Amino acid sequence: MIQSRDAEFYKENGYLLVKGVFNQQEVAEMREAVEKIITRAAQSKSDGNHAWQGDFLPKEELKKLVLKGFHDVHYHDAAFTRAAVHSRMREVLTQIIGPNVQLHHSKMLVKPPEVGAAFPMHQDYPYFPHEKHTMLAASVHLDDADEQNGCLRVIPGSHREGTLPHVGTYYLNHKQYPITDGTPCVAEAGDVLFFNYLTIHGSEPNRSVRTRRNVLFQYRDPSDFPTDNVHFDWGMGLMVAGENPHFTKVKPEYTIK
């Protein structure tokens, strides 16, 4: 799936776009699962707008933007469980994380046409800080993504800057880190963008007439312990590859040492 030079690219740049990880049938299954989750959430009155707020866009524009998002989607549909442990995903993960890979959490992000929300530039680190910084995101594209429908943008090599101060812990100063500084990661349905949780990334609003659906899996080395007891999800801890060398009690440790 990837070569040693690709793993080196990830190490140097903090991200890697891998083409064709999922085939058309697998993408279709996940699209259907996303729609079912949205429907069930609406029926249970759990649906809501998860668009980020702040000063990175004019207030009037922010009011119009919409983001549908839910965590731990692999506990809601088996299509995402299969995706999280897919052989082609494992092949990439073991080359850039190591032989032991653990799922931290999953989520789906849906940007509706014309009003899909923006994500200002940020690192994922503040949400779930870890000791060794092996944590990465694998963003599975269920639709073609380009600059018009708000594709992800990354700043290559920014993971080497370490942890940065965030505005209210959520995003970076938008004047210092404008979204336009990011490299657009144009992708097709079935492609997966892997990026370290220190890599600065974000995305602009979806101004197109097309939906942009992504499912994101967050992985880590099980020997990389959290430094703060934050962001605990009921779906974390699944071993995707290798073994958990710290399984010494009734349950594996998943708290700070």
Helices and strands as residue ranges (DSSP letters): H 4-13, E 15-18, H 24-43, H 59-64, E 68-71, G 73-75, H 78-84, H 87-96, E 101-111, E 119-122, G 125-127, E 136-141, E 152-154, G 158-161, G 179-181, E 183-184, E 192-196, E 201-203, E 212-220, E 239-241
